[in-house]
Amino acid sequence: MTADSIVEPARHTPVLARPQVLVVGGGIAGLAAAAAAAREGAETLLLEKLGFLGGTVSAVTLGGLCGAFRHVGPEQELRPVVGGLWNELRDRLLARDALGPPRKSVLVRGVHGLPYDPERFKIVADEMLAARGVRVLTGASVVGAAREGPRVKAVFVETVGGRYAIVPERIVDASGDAEVVARAGGAFQVSPQVQAPSAMVRMAPVDRATFGTVPRAAVNAALEGAVEAGFELPRTMVAVFPYLADHEVHVNATRVLKPDRTPFDTSDPWERAAAEAEGRRQAFLYEAAMRASLPGFDRARVAGIGPVLGVRESRLIVGQAVLREADVMAGVAPADGIACCAWPIEDHAPGRNTIWRPLPEGAWYGIPFGSLMPVGFENLLVAGRCLSAEHGAQASARISLACLAMGEAAGMAAAMGMPQVAALQARLRAEGAILNPA
């Protein structure tokens, strides 16, 4: 024992489950990974630290599900780049009256979103996994991992019932923060220019008809005027999306940085707590500024703040392949591609504007299977925003439906026993996944 550490007593940790496939993280990537693994016939267990599924989609909340399409031609025709399990999830959301038609940005080419109901998303996720017999354990936080050579032998979790071990054959780390990779001693990187998180806000009542007459450029100008009037807004290029309820809007505006405009380290417990508090502070700052400066917002109040901070970027694994920014912008289709994306590079840098870099007209790129494979492991994959990628490339690939497509591929590969990529691609195509968009 030292002055700043305590030696814990040795313990015998009971084994709670021995699944064929363990998925860590119940966000949209983990949801797809678990559904795909079970679809392949694998006994599958999904762990989620919150009390419900959906991750960023339901806990942070978004203005829309993004990344379903590429934009083609002068009319910006929407053509799908994601299929497979997205088709099922879309149909389930529609059946629950939880999904609206796509909305295209008039300012940035390639940007669109499908409005959705984050509360209904939770029950849809439950139903989708229950239909395939996936076991789900919520309230389970990963606290450790045991590794023997290239294999993760066990994952340790804390639950309301105590500490347990899960002993899986294969694992998909869809935690977003590469928690299993990090705790198993795997290699990862954190960019020095990591994107700022946001606390997402729901505001109501908003006169959406009045606000809808205001051009986007005028919204930005009004918020710049609010800054001049004394509101210390960290960001003035904001996104306001209609919810499915008539009087509500989703506001993506906060930019959670330290007072010196440097990023929080969201993997540090003290800094994460400070970032969460700063996000809440900014939510009410924007309420006051928007009520004072935006038409239709004069009676608007913060009706809800996402219970979890929206982290865009943290640990990125060191993978067998790297998704590179140049390949994103050039529309490269790698030989081991297992998912597609056409989203612009969307970099939430420290300034008051978001940096957008659209892909060339009609372009898309492929996400390599190797970017989901951490170096040094033979039974561990990742899915979602912690993939192996350069900073700029991750700023595109982290979008929700690209994460879903990565999850489907990782879950299928885990269930198939880590197959050769050609066999995985064939199975993905057989299940309707899009690997070469028309």
JOQUI-V750103 format. One record per residue. N is the residue number from 0. RES is the residue in one letter. PHI is phi in whole degrees, -180 to 180 (999 if undefined). Layout:
# JOQUI-V750103
[[N,RES,PHI] [N,RES,PHI]]
This chain:
# JOQUI-V750103
[[0,M,999] [1,T,-118] [2,A,-63] [3,D,-122] [4,S,-152] [5,I,-129] [6,V,-84] [7,E,-77] [8,P,-68] [9,A,-60] [10,R,-142] [11,H,-104] [12,T,-93] [13,P,-66] [14,V,-86] [15,L,-88] [16,A,-160] [17,R,-130] [18,P,-77] [19,Q,-68] [20,V,-128] [21,L,-108] [22,V,-110] [23,V,-106] [24,G,109] [25,G,-104] [26,G,-74] [27,I,-67] [28,A,-70] [29,G,-67] [30,L,-57] [31,A,-68] [32,A,-62] [33,A,-67] [34,A,-63] [35,A,-69] [36,A,-63] [37,A,-67] [38,R,-60] [39,E,-81] [40,G,98] [41,A,-84] [42,E,-69] [43,T,-126] [44,L,-122] [45,L,-112] [46,L,-105] [47,E,-141] [48,K,-76] [49,L,-84] [50,G,-93] [51,F,-155] [52,L,-97] [53,G,121] [54,G,56] [55,T,-56] [56,V,-64] [57,S,-113] [58,A,-98] [59,V,-81] [60,T,77] [61,L,-126] [62,G,-75] [63,G,-171] [64,L,-80] [65,C,-118] [66,G,98] [67,A,-77] [68,F,-133] [69,R,-110] [70,H,-108] [71,V,-126] [72,G,80] [73,P,-63] [74,E,-90] [75,Q,53] [76,E,-58] [77,L,-90] [78,R,-123] [79,P,-64] [80,V,-121] [81,V,-129] [82,G,-134] [83,G,55] [84,L,-65] [85,W,-60] [86,N,-61] [87,E,-68] [88,L,-60] [89,R,-57] [90,D,-66] [91,R,-67] [92,L,-65] [93,L,-62] [94,A,-65] [95,R,-95] [96,D,54] [97,A,-122] [98,L,-145] [99,G,-104] [100,P,-73] [101,P,-66] [102,R,-119] [103,K,-101] [104,S,-70] [105,V,-94] [106,L,-108] [107,V,-122] [108,R,-63] [109,G,92] [110,V,-103] [111,H,-155] [112,G,-156] [113,L,-105] [114,P,-56] [115,Y,-147] [116,D,-104] [117,P,-66] [118,E,-74] [119,R,-67] [120,F,-58] [121,K,-61] [122,I,-72] [123,V,-63] [124,A,-62] [125,D,-57] [126,E,-66] [127,M,-65] [128,L,-78] [129,A,-61] [130,A,-63] [131,R,-108] [132,G,77] [133,V,-72] [134,R,-80] [135,V,-123] [136,L,-121] [137,T,-89] [138,G,65] [139,A,-122] [140,S,-105] [141,V,-71] [142,V,-124] [143,G,-179] [144,A,-151] [145,A,-107] [146,R,-125] [147,E,-126] [148,G,60] [149,P,-86] [150,R,-116] [151,V,-84] [152,K,-87] [153,A,-155] [154,V,-119] [155,F,-100] [156,V,-131] [157,E,-106] [158,T,-133] [159,V,-61] [160,G,-92] [161,G,119] [162,R,-94] [163,Y,-138] [164,A,-111] [165,I,-111] [166,V,-116] [167,P,-99] [168,E,-79] [169,R,-142] [170,I,-134] [171,V,-115] [172,D,-89] [173,A,-113] [174,S,-75] [175,G,86] [176,D,-103] [177,A,52] [178,E,-65] [179,V,-69] [180,V,-56] [181,A,-64] [182,R,-73] [183,A,-91] [184,G,82] [185,G,-75] [186,A,-84] [187,F,-150] [188,Q,-132] [189,V,-127] [190,S,-66] [191,P,-67] [192,Q,-112] [193,V,-51] [194,Q,-67] [195,A,-71] [196,P,-74] [197,S,-139] [198,A,-91] [199,M,-87] [200,V,-128] [201,R,-106] [202,M,-123] [203,A,-164] [204,P,-82] [205,V,-122] [206,D,-78] [207,R,-69] [208,A,-65] [209,T,-67] [210,F,-63] [211,G,-66] [212,T,-85] [213,V,-91] [214,P,-61] [215,R,-58] [216,A,-62] [217,A,-70] [218,V,-63] [219,N,-60] [220,A,-65] [221,A,-64] [222,L,-75] [223,E,-64] [224,G,-64] [225,A,-64] [226,V,-62] [227,E,-63] [228,A,-82] [229,G,117] [230,F,-80] [231,E,-85] [232,L,-80] [233,P,-76] [234,R,-150] [235,T,-118] [236,M,-88] [237,V,-106] [238,A,-122] [239,V,-121] [240,F,-118] [241,P,-72] [242,Y,-79] [243,L,-69] [244,A,-75] [245,D,-63] [246,H,-102] [247,E,-108] [248,V,-135] [249,H,-100] [250,V,-118] [251,N,-105] [252,A,-135] [253,T,-67] [254,R,-133] [255,V,-89] [256,L,-132] [257,K,-69] [258,P,-55] [259,D,-88] [260,R,70] [261,T,-99] [262,P,-72] [263,F,-73] [264,D,-90] [265,T,-75] [266,S,-93] [267,D,-94] [268,P,-62] [269,W,-70] [270,E,-69] [271,R,-63] [272,A,-63] [273,A,-65] [274,A,-66] [275,E,-60] [276,A,-65] [277,E,-65] [278,G,-62] [279,R,-66] [280,R,-59] [281,Q,-66] [282,A,-57] [283,F,-80] [284,L,-63] [285,Y,-69] [286,E,-56] [287,A,-65] [288,A,-67] [289,M,-74] [290,R,-63] [291,A,-81] [292,S,-127] [293,L,-112] [294,P,-58] [295,G,91] [296,F,-106] [297,D,-64] [298,R,-110] [299,A,-70] [300,R,-131] [301,V,-66] [302,A,-95] [303,G,-175] [304,I,-120] [305,G,-49] [306,P,-66] [307,V,-128] [308,L,-63] [309,G,-83] [310,V,-88] [311,R,-89] [312,E,-156] [313,S,-141] [314,R,-73] [315,L,-118] [316,I,-67] [317,V,-91] [318,G,-107] [319,Q,-70] [320,A,-138] [321,V,-124] [322,L,-77] [323,R,-102] [324,E,-59] [325,A,-63] [326,D,-71] [327,V,-61] [328,M,-71] [329,A,-91] [330,G,66] [331,V,-76] [332,A,-108] [333,P,-69] [334,A,-61] [335,D,-102] [336,G,-64] [337,I,-127] [338,A,-162] [339,C,-126] [340,C,-151] [341,A,-132] [342,W,-72] [343,P,-63] [344,I,-69] [345,E,-123] [346,D,-105] [347,H,-89] [348,A,-81] [349,P,-64] [350,G,-68] [351,R,-79] [352,N,-115] [353,T,-84] [354,I,-89] [355,W,-109] [356,R,-132] [357,P,-63] [358,L,-69] [359,P,-57] [360,E,-47] [361,G,73] [362,A,-79] [363,W,-147] [364,Y,-137] [365,G,-104] [366,I,-99] [367,P,-74] [368,F,-59] [369,G,-61] [370,S,-76] [371,L,-102] [372,M,-112] [373,P,-64] [374,V,-65] [375,G,91] [376,F,-125] [377,E,-118] [378,N,-131] [379,L,-134] [380,L,-124] [381,V,-121] [382,A,-151] [383,G,105] [384,R,-72] [385,C,-93] [386,L,-60] [387,S,-79] [388,A,-159] [389,E,-70] [390,H,-53] [391,G,-65] [392,A,-66] [393,Q,-64] [394,A,-67] [395,S,-101] [396,A,-72] [397,R,-74] [398,I,-66] [399,S,-58] [400,L,-81] [401,A,-67] [402,C,-63] [403,L,-59] [404,A,-64] [405,M,-62] [406,G,-62] [407,E,-61] [408,A,-66] [409,A,-66] [410,G,-64] [411,M,-65] [412,A,-63] [413,A,-63] [414,A,-68] [415,M,-84] [416,G,80] [417,M,60] [418,P,-77] [419,Q,-63] [420,V,-63] [421,A,-63] [422,A,-68] [423,L,-65] [424,Q,-61] [425,A,-63] [426,R,-68] [427,L,-61] [428,R,-64] [429,A,-62] [430,E,-95] [431,G,91] [432,A,-68] [433,I,-102] [434,L,-112] [435,N,-144] [436,P,-58] [437,A,-78]]
